[in-house]
């Protein structure tokens, strides 16, 4: 996910995006635990996208 796309979203949309990313992260962790995940780099990418989303969400909430 690109930073510009995240800045263009409202706080409610960012919250929905964050929930979706957390679900994906949980799914990837379960796949990793059961040895079904072949590309473990996906975990890192999702974790960083979660951090980006949280950062932009906190900036938008504090601005209001």
HTML snippet that shows the backbone in 3Dmol.js (N, CA, C, O; Angstrom):
<script src="https://3Dmol.org/build/3Dmol-min.js"></script>
<div id="view" style="width:600px;height:400px;position:relative"></div>
<script>
const pdb = `
ATOM      1  N   UNK A   1       0.848  -1.167   0.000  1.00  0.00           N
ATOM      2  CA  UNK A   1       0.000   0.000   0.000  1.00  0.00           C
ATOM      3  C   UNK A   1       0.895   1.232   0.000  1.00  0.00           C
ATOM      4  O   UNK A   1       1.866   1.316   0.753  1.00  0.00           O
ATOM      5  N   UNK A   2       0.555   2.166  -0.843  1.00  0.00           N
ATOM      6  CA  UNK A   2       1.330   3.397  -0.957  1.00  0.00           C
ATOM      7  C   UNK A   2       0.888   4.397   0.104  1.00  0.00           C
ATOM      8  O   UNK A   2      -0.273   4.425   0.512  1.00  0.00           O
ATOM      9  N   UNK A   3       1.838   5.214   0.538  1.00  0.00           N
ATOM     10  CA  UNK A   3       1.575   6.214   1.565  1.00  0.00           C
ATOM     11  C   UNK A   3       0.533   7.218   1.081  1.00  0.00           C
ATOM     12  O   UNK A   3      -0.349   7.611   1.845  1.00  0.00           O
ATOM     13  N   UNK A   4       0.625   7.636  -0.178  1.00  0.00           N
ATOM     14  CA  UNK A   4      -0.318   8.621  -0.707  1.00  0.00           C
ATOM     15  C   UNK A   4      -1.748   8.104  -0.667  1.00  0.00           C
ATOM     16  O   UNK A   4      -2.681   8.872  -0.432  1.00  0.00           O
ATOM     17  N   UNK A   5      -1.924   6.814  -0.893  1.00  0.00           N
ATOM     18  CA  UNK A   5      -3.259   6.223  -0.833  1.00  0.00           C
ATOM     19  C   UNK A   5      -3.806   6.309   0.590  1.00  0.00           C
ATOM     20  O   UNK A   5      -4.991   6.576   0.788  1.00  0.00           O
ATOM     21  N   UNK A   6      -2.948   6.083   1.570  1.00  0.00           N
ATOM     22  CA  UNK A   6      -3.392   6.124   2.957  1.00  0.00           C
ATOM     23  C   UNK A   6      -3.739   7.536   3.394  1.00  0.00           C
ATOM     24  O   UNK A   6      -4.715   7.739   4.116  1.00  0.00           O
ATOM     25  N   UNK A   7      -2.948   8.516   2.964  1.00  0.00           N
ATOM     26  CA  UNK A   7      -3.235   9.898   3.341  1.00  0.00           C
ATOM     27  C   UNK A   7      -4.551  10.383   2.737  1.00  0.00           C
ATOM     28  O   UNK A   7      -5.181  11.290   3.282  1.00  0.00           O
ATOM     29  N   UNK A   8      -4.971   9.800   1.633  1.00  0.00           N
ATOM     30  CA  UNK A   8      -6.206  10.209   0.986  1.00  0.00           C
ATOM     31  C   UNK A   8      -7.458   9.642   1.640  1.00  0.00           C
ATOM     32  O   UNK A   8      -8.569  10.037   1.285  1.00  0.00           O
ATOM     33  N   UNK A   9      -7.297   8.721   2.591  1.00  0.00           N
ATOM     34  CA  UNK A   9      -8.447   8.085   3.224  1.00  0.00           C
ATOM     35  C   UNK A   9      -8.848   8.820   4.496  1.00  0.00           C
ATOM     36  O   UNK A   9      -8.037   9.490   5.135  1.00  0.00           O
ATOM     37  N   UNK A  10     -10.112   8.676   4.841  1.00  0.00           N
ATOM     38  CA  UNK A  10     -10.625   9.268   6.074  1.00  0.00           C
ATOM     39  C   UNK A  10     -10.229   8.373   7.258  1.00  0.00           C
ATOM     40  O   UNK A  10      -9.834   7.225   7.058  1.00  0.00           O
ATOM     41  N   UNK A  11     -10.331   8.890   8.482  1.00  0.00           N
ATOM     42  CA  UNK A  11     -10.000   8.056   9.647  1.00  0.00           C
ATOM     43  C   UNK A  11     -10.837   6.779   9.746  1.00  0.00           C
ATOM     44  O   UNK A  11     -10.335   5.741  10.178  1.00  0.00           O
ATOM     45  N   UNK A  12     -12.102   6.850   9.351  1.00  0.00           N
ATOM     46  CA  UNK A  12     -12.935   5.647   9.387  1.00  0.00           C
ATOM     47  C   UNK A  12     -12.446   4.602   8.384  1.00  0.00           C
ATOM     48  O   UNK A  12     -12.413   3.408   8.679  1.00  0.00           O
ATOM     49  N   UNK A  13     -12.070   5.068   7.207  1.00  0.00           N
ATOM     50  CA  UNK A  13     -11.535   4.149   6.192  1.00  0.00           C
ATOM     51  C   UNK A  13     -10.198   3.572   6.644  1.00  0.00           C
ATOM     52  O   UNK A  13      -9.911   2.401   6.395  1.00  0.00           O
ATOM     53  N   UNK A  14      -9.389   4.375   7.299  1.00  0.00           N
ATOM     54  CA  UNK A  14      -8.110   3.879   7.818  1.00  0.00           C
ATOM     55  C   UNK A  14      -8.331   2.823   8.893  1.00  0.00           C
ATOM     56  O   UNK A  14      -7.592   1.841   8.969  1.00  0.00           O
ATOM     57  N   UNK A  15      -9.338   3.024   9.712  1.00  0.00           N
ATOM     58  CA  UNK A  15      -9.649   2.036  10.751  1.00  0.00           C
ATOM     59  C   UNK A  15     -10.069   0.717  10.116  1.00  0.00           C
ATOM     60  O   UNK A  15      -9.662  -0.349  10.578  1.00  0.00           O
ATOM     61  N   UNK A  16     -10.874   0.779   9.067  1.00  0.00           N
ATOM     62  CA  UNK A  16     -11.282  -0.440   8.358  1.00  0.00           C
ATOM     63  C   UNK A  16     -10.076  -1.125   7.705  1.00  0.00           C
ATOM     64  O   UNK A  16      -9.959  -2.351   7.724  1.00  0.00           O
ATOM     65  N   UNK A  17      -9.199  -0.326   7.138  1.00  0.00           N
ATOM     66  CA  UNK A  17      -7.983  -0.861   6.519  1.00  0.00           C
ATOM     67  C   UNK A  17      -7.115  -1.547   7.569  1.00  0.00           C
ATOM     68  O   UNK A  17      -6.550  -2.611   7.314  1.00  0.00           O
ATOM     69  N   UNK A  18      -7.009  -0.943   8.740  1.00  0.00           N
ATOM     70  CA  UNK A  18      -6.214  -1.515   9.825  1.00  0.00           C
ATOM     71  C   UNK A  18      -6.788  -2.854  10.272  1.00  0.00           C
ATOM     72  O   UNK A  18      -6.040  -3.807  10.491  1.00  0.00           O
ATOM     73  N   UNK A  19      -8.093  -2.930  10.409  1.00  0.00           N
ATOM     74  CA  UNK A  19      -8.722  -4.195  10.800  1.00  0.00           C
ATOM     75  C   UNK A  19      -8.477  -5.288   9.761  1.00  0.00           C
ATOM     76  O   UNK A  19      -8.221  -6.442  10.105  1.00  0.00           O
ATOM     77  N   UNK A  20      -8.557  -4.912   8.498  1.00  0.00           N
ATOM     78  CA  UNK A  20      -8.309  -5.888   7.428  1.00  0.00           C
ATOM     79  C   UNK A  20      -6.860  -6.372   7.465  1.00  0.00           C
ATOM     80  O   UNK A  20      -6.595  -7.562   7.292  1.00  0.00           O
ATOM     81  N   UNK A  21      -5.929  -5.451   7.690  1.00  0.00           N
ATOM     82  CA  UNK A  21      -4.516  -5.840   7.758  1.00  0.00           C
ATOM     83  C   UNK A  21      -4.237  -6.732   8.960  1.00  0.00           C
ATOM     84  O   UNK A  21      -3.431  -7.658   8.868  1.00  0.00           O
ATOM     85  N   UNK A  22      -4.890  -6.466  10.079  1.00  0.00           N
ATOM     86  CA  UNK A  22      -4.700  -7.306  11.259  1.00  0.00           C
ATOM     87  C   UNK A  22      -5.242  -8.713  11.022  1.00  0.00           C
ATOM     88  O   UNK A  22      -4.671  -9.690  11.507  1.00  0.00           O
ATOM     89  N   UNK A  23      -6.340  -8.818  10.279  1.00  0.00           N
ATOM     90  CA  UNK A  23      -6.871 -10.144   9.934  1.00  0.00           C
ATOM     91  C   UNK A  23      -5.902 -10.899   9.022  1.00  0.00           C
ATOM     92  O   UNK A  23      -5.680 -12.098   9.190  1.00  0.00           O
ATOM     93  N   UNK A  24      -5.332 -10.181   8.062  1.00  0.00           N
ATOM     94  CA  UNK A  24      -4.360 -10.800   7.160  1.00  0.00           C
ATOM     95  C   UNK A  24      -3.139 -11.255   7.947  1.00  0.00           C
ATOM     96  O   UNK A  24      -2.616 -12.344   7.710  1.00  0.00           O
ATOM     97  N   UNK A  25      -2.683 -10.430   8.878  1.00  0.00           N
ATOM     98  CA  UNK A  25      -1.523 -10.791   9.685  1.00  0.00           C
ATOM     99  C   UNK A  25      -1.799 -12.052  10.503  1.00  0.00           C
ATOM    100  O   UNK A  25      -0.949 -12.939  10.586  1.00  0.00           O
ATOM    101  N   UNK A  26      -2.971 -12.131  11.097  1.00  0.00           N
ATOM    102  CA  UNK A  26      -3.328 -13.317  11.866  1.00  0.00           C
ATOM    103  C   UNK A  26      -3.334 -14.562  10.982  1.00  0.00           C
ATOM    104  O   UNK A  26      -2.820 -15.613  11.365  1.00  0.00           O
ATOM    105  N   UNK A  27      -3.918 -14.427   9.801  1.00  0.00           N
ATOM    106  CA  UNK A  27      -3.967 -15.545   8.868  1.00  0.00           C
ATOM    107  C   UNK A  27      -2.561 -16.001   8.473  1.00  0.00           C
ATOM    108  O   UNK A  27      -2.278 -17.198   8.426  1.00  0.00           O
ATOM    109  N   UNK A  28      -1.685 -15.033   8.190  1.00  0.00           N
ATOM    110  CA  UNK A  28      -0.310 -15.377   7.808  1.00  0.00           C
ATOM    111  C   UNK A  28       0.438 -16.037   8.962  1.00  0.00           C
ATOM    112  O   UNK A  28       1.222 -16.962   8.752  1.00  0.00           O
ATOM    113  N   UNK A  29       0.194 -15.559  10.180  1.00  0.00           N
ATOM    114  CA  UNK A  29       0.863 -16.171  11.341  1.00  0.00           C
ATOM    115  C   UNK A  29       0.410 -17.614  11.527  1.00  0.00           C
ATOM    116  O   UNK A  29       1.220 -18.479  11.862  1.00  0.00           O
ATOM    117  N   UNK A  30      -0.869 -17.878  11.314  1.00  0.00           N
ATOM    118  CA  UNK A  30      -1.370 -19.248  11.440  1.00  0.00           C
ATOM    119  C   UNK A  30      -0.783 -20.140  10.346  1.00  0.00           C
ATOM    120  O   UNK A  30      -0.424 -21.289  10.600  1.00  0.00           O
ATOM    121  N   UNK A  31      -0.689 -19.604   9.129  1.00  0.00           N
ATOM    122  CA  UNK A  31      -0.080 -20.367   8.042  1.00  0.00           C
ATOM    123  C   UNK A  31       1.389 -20.659   8.344  1.00  0.00           C
ATOM    124  O   UNK A  31       1.882 -21.749   8.052  1.00  0.00           O
ATOM    125  N   UNK A  32       2.077 -19.695   8.920  1.00  0.00           N
ATOM    126  CA  UNK A  32       3.487 -19.875   9.263  1.00  0.00           C
ATOM    127  C   UNK A  32       3.642 -20.934  10.358  1.00  0.00           C
ATOM    128  O   UNK A  32       4.559 -21.755  10.314  1.00  0.00           O
ATOM    129  N   UNK A  33       2.745 -20.907  11.327  1.00  0.00           N
ATOM    130  CA  UNK A  33       2.823 -21.859  12.430  1.00  0.00           C
ATOM    131  C   UNK A  33       2.554 -23.289  11.973  1.00  0.00           C
ATOM    132  O   UNK A  33       3.093 -24.237  12.544  1.00  0.00           O
ATOM    133  N   UNK A  34       1.719 -23.447  10.940  1.00  0.00           N
ATOM    134  CA  UNK A  34       1.395 -24.786  10.450  1.00  0.00           C
ATOM    135  C   UNK A  34       2.241 -25.179   9.237  1.00  0.00           C
ATOM    136  O   UNK A  34       1.930 -26.141   8.536  1.00  0.00           O
ATOM    137  N   UNK A  35       3.307 -24.424   9.004  1.00  0.00           N
ATOM    138  CA  UNK A  35       4.249 -24.717   7.914  1.00  0.00           C
ATOM    139  C   UNK A  35       3.612 -24.641   6.533  1.00  0.00           C
ATOM    140  O   UNK A  35       4.066 -25.327   5.617  1.00  0.00           O
ATOM    141  N   UNK A  36       2.571 -23.826   6.358  1.00  0.00           N
ATOM    142  CA  UNK A  36       1.919 -23.687   5.061  1.00  0.00           C
ATOM    143  C   UNK A  36       2.352 -22.427   4.328  1.00  0.00           C
ATOM    144  O   UNK A  36       2.051 -22.265   3.146  1.00  0.00           O
ATOM    145  N   UNK A  37       3.050 -21.538   5.013  1.00  0.00           N
ATOM    146  CA  UNK A  37       3.459 -20.274   4.408  1.00  0.00           C
ATOM    147  C   UNK A  37       4.816 -20.457   3.744  1.00  0.00           C
ATOM    148  O   UNK A  37       5.800 -20.799   4.401  1.00  0.00           O
ATOM    149  N   UNK A  38       4.858 -20.227   2.433  1.00  0.00           N
ATOM    150  CA  UNK A  38       6.124 -20.398   1.717  1.00  0.00           C
ATOM    151  C   UNK A  38       6.894 -19.085   1.607  1.00  0.00           C
ATOM    152  O   UNK A  38       8.124 -19.086   1.632  1.00  0.00           O
ATOM    153  N   UNK A  39       6.181 -17.970   1.485  1.00  0.00           N
ATOM    154  CA  UNK A  39       6.835 -16.668   1.356  1.00  0.00           C
ATOM    155  C   UNK A  39       6.705 -15.918   2.685  1.00  0.00           C
ATOM    156  O   UNK A  39       5.733 -15.198   2.912  1.00  0.00           O
ATOM    157  N   UNK A  40       7.696 -16.098   3.555  1.00  0.00           N
ATOM    158  CA  UNK A  40       7.628 -15.489   4.883  1.00  0.00           C
ATOM    159  C   UNK A  40       7.840 -13.983   4.832  1.00  0.00           C
ATOM    160  O   UNK A  40       7.616 -13.301   5.833  1.00  0.00           O
ATOM    161  N   UNK A  41       8.262 -13.454   3.705  1.00  0.00           N
ATOM    162  CA  UNK A  41       8.434 -12.011   3.552  1.00  0.00           C
ATOM    163  C   UNK A  41       7.097 -11.284   3.644  1.00  0.00           C
ATOM    164  O   UNK A  41       7.062 -10.095   3.961  1.00  0.00           O
ATOM    165  N   UNK A  42       6.011 -11.977   3.372  1.00  0.00           N
ATOM    166  CA  UNK A  42       4.677 -11.379   3.460  1.00  0.00           C
ATOM    167  C   UNK A  42       4.383 -10.896   4.872  1.00  0.00           C
ATOM    168  O   UNK A  42       3.712  -9.878   5.049  1.00  0.00           O
ATOM    169  N   UNK A  43       4.872 -11.607   5.874  1.00  0.00           N
ATOM    170  CA  UNK A  43       4.676 -11.196   7.258  1.00  0.00           C
ATOM    171  C   UNK A  43       5.287  -9.830   7.512  1.00  0.00           C
ATOM    172  O   UNK A  43       4.673  -8.984   8.162  1.00  0.00           O
ATOM    173  N   UNK A  44       6.480  -9.611   7.011  1.00  0.00           N
ATOM    174  CA  UNK A  44       7.173  -8.340   7.202  1.00  0.00           C
ATOM    175  C   UNK A  44       6.436  -7.207   6.486  1.00  0.00           C
ATOM    176  O   UNK A  44       6.292  -6.112   7.029  1.00  0.00           O
ATOM    177  N   UNK A  45       5.979  -7.475   5.284  1.00  0.00           N
ATOM    178  CA  UNK A  45       5.281  -6.457   4.505  1.00  0.00           C
ATOM    179  C   UNK A  45       3.984  -6.047   5.199  1.00  0.00           C
ATOM    180  O   UNK A  45       3.682  -4.858   5.298  1.00  0.00           O
ATOM    181  N   UNK A  46       3.222  -7.023   5.676  1.00  0.00           N
ATOM    182  CA  UNK A  46       1.960  -6.721   6.345  1.00  0.00           C
ATOM    183  C   UNK A  46       2.223  -5.977   7.650  1.00  0.00           C
ATOM    184  O   UNK A  46       1.496  -5.041   7.980  1.00  0.00           O
ATOM    185  N   UNK A  47       3.249  -6.377   8.395  1.00  0.00           N
ATOM    186  CA  UNK A  47       3.564  -5.711   9.647  1.00  0.00           C
ATOM    187  C   UNK A  47       3.921  -4.245   9.418  1.00  0.00           C
ATOM    188  O   UNK A  47       3.521  -3.377  10.194  1.00  0.00           O
ATOM    189  N   UNK A  48       4.660  -3.976   8.373  1.00  0.00           N
ATOM    190  CA  UNK A  48       5.017  -2.593   8.054  1.00  0.00           C
ATOM    191  C   UNK A  48       3.814  -1.795   7.566  1.00  0.00           C
ATOM    192  O   UNK A  48       3.694  -0.609   7.874  1.00  0.00           O
ATOM    193  N   UNK A  49       2.925  -2.425   6.811  1.00  0.00           N
ATOM    194  CA  UNK A  49       1.712  -1.735   6.377  1.00  0.00           C
ATOM    195  C   UNK A  49       0.816  -1.392   7.568  1.00  0.00           C
ATOM    196  O   UNK A  49       0.166  -0.347   7.579  1.00  0.00           O
ATOM    197  N   UNK A  50       0.785  -2.267   8.558  1.00  0.00           N
ATOM    198  CA  UNK A  50       0.034  -1.985   9.781  1.00  0.00           C
ATOM    199  C   UNK A  50       0.630  -0.770  10.479  1.00  0.00           C
ATOM    200  O   UNK A  50      -0.101   0.115  10.924  1.00  0.00           O
ATOM    201  N   UNK A  51       1.943  -0.726  10.576  1.00  0.00           N
ATOM    202  CA  UNK A  51       2.605   0.410  11.231  1.00  0.00           C
ATOM    203  C   UNK A  51       2.339   1.702  10.473  1.00  0.00           C
ATOM    204  O   UNK A  51       2.086   2.736  11.091  1.00  0.00           O
ATOM    205  N   UNK A  52       2.392   1.663   9.151  1.00  0.00           N
ATOM    206  CA  UNK A  52       2.108   2.860   8.348  1.00  0.00           C
ATOM    207  C   UNK A  52       0.681   3.349   8.590  1.00  0.00           C
ATOM    208  O   UNK A  52       0.439   4.542   8.773  1.00  0.00           O
ATOM    209  N   UNK A  53      -0.245   2.411   8.586  1.00  0.00           N
ATOM    210  CA  UNK A  53      -1.645   2.766   8.766  1.00  0.00           C
ATOM    211  C   UNK A  53      -1.887   3.360  10.147  1.00  0.00           C
ATOM    212  O   UNK A  53      -2.604   4.351  10.280  1.00  0.00           O
ATOM    213  N   UNK A  54      -1.291   2.759  11.180  1.00  0.00           N
ATOM    214  CA  UNK A  54      -1.449   3.285  12.531  1.00  0.00           C
ATOM    215  C   UNK A  54      -0.855   4.673  12.664  1.00  0.00           C
ATOM    216  O   UNK A  54      -1.430   5.535  13.329  1.00  0.00           O
ATOM    217  N   UNK A  55       0.295   4.899  12.036  1.00  0.00           N
ATOM    218  CA  UNK A  55       0.946   6.204  12.111  1.00  0.00           C
ATOM    219  C   UNK A  55       0.078   7.277  11.474  1.00  0.00           C
ATOM    220  O   UNK A  55      -0.140   8.336  12.064  1.00  0.00           O
ATOM    221  N   UNK A  56      -0.413   7.009  10.286  1.00  0.00           N
ATOM    222  CA  UNK A  56      -1.232   8.009   9.572  1.00  0.00           C
ATOM    223  C   UNK A  56      -2.561   8.201  10.297  1.00  0.00           C
ATOM    224  O   UNK A  56      -3.066   9.321  10.368  1.00  0.00           O
ATOM    225  N   UNK A  57      -3.130   7.134  10.829  1.00  0.00           N
ATOM    226  CA  UNK A  57      -4.380   7.256  11.580  1.00  0.00           C
ATOM    227  C   UNK A  57      -4.189   8.128  12.812  1.00  0.00           C
ATOM    228  O   UNK A  57      -5.042   8.965  13.109  1.00  0.00           O
ATOM    229  N   UNK A  58      -3.097   7.951  13.528  1.00  0.00           N
ATOM    230  CA  UNK A  58      -2.869   8.771  14.723  1.00  0.00           C
ATOM    231  C   UNK A  58      -2.626  10.232  14.339  1.00  0.00           C
ATOM    232  O   UNK A  58      -3.056  11.133  15.060  1.00  0.00           O
ATOM    233  N   UNK A  59      -1.954  10.479  13.230  1.00  0.00           N
ATOM    234  CA  UNK A  59      -1.755  11.860  12.774  1.00  0.00           C
ATOM    235  C   UNK A  59      -3.075  12.528  12.443  1.00  0.00           C
ATOM    236  O   UNK A  59      -3.298  13.688  12.790  1.00  0.00           O
ATOM    237  N   UNK A  60      -3.953  11.789  11.765  1.00  0.00           N
ATOM    238  CA  UNK A  60      -5.246  12.354  11.367  1.00  0.00           C
ATOM    239  C   UNK A  60      -6.137  12.597  12.584  1.00  0.00           C
ATOM    240  O   UNK A  60      -6.846  13.602  12.637  1.00  0.00           O
ATOM    241  N   UNK A  61      -6.109  11.703  13.545  1.00  0.00           N
ATOM    242  CA  UNK A  61      -6.938  11.856  14.745  1.00  0.00           C
ATOM    243  C   UNK A  61      -6.439  13.032  15.569  1.00  0.00           C
ATOM    244  O   UNK A  61      -7.248  13.790  16.103  1.00  0.00           O
ATOM    245  N   UNK A  62      -5.127  13.205  15.685  1.00  0.00           N
ATOM    246  CA  UNK A  62      -4.567  14.292  16.476  1.00  0.00           C
ATOM    247  C   UNK A  62      -4.759  15.643  15.793  1.00  0.00           C
ATOM    248  O   UNK A  62      -4.797  16.668  16.474  1.00  0.00           O
ATOM    249  N   UNK A  63      -4.880  15.670  14.470  1.00  0.00           N
ATOM    250  CA  UNK A  63      -5.096  16.921  13.742  1.00  0.00           C
ATOM    251  C   UNK A  63      -6.493  17.462  14.001  1.00  0.00           C
ATOM    252  O   UNK A  63      -6.691  18.674  14.091  1.00  0.00           O
ATOM    253  N   UNK A  64      -7.446  16.574  14.119  1.00  0.00           N
ATOM    254  CA  UNK A  64      -8.855  16.998  14.257  1.00  0.00           C
ATOM    255  C   UNK A  64      -9.131  17.691  15.563  1.00  0.00           C
ATOM    256  O   UNK A  64     -10.263  18.100  15.818  1.00  0.00           O
TER     257      UNK A  64
END
`;
const viewer = $3Dmol.createViewer("view");
viewer.addModel(pdb, "pdb");
viewer.setStyle({}, {cartoon: {color: "spectrum"}});
viewer.zoomTo();
viewer.render();
</script>
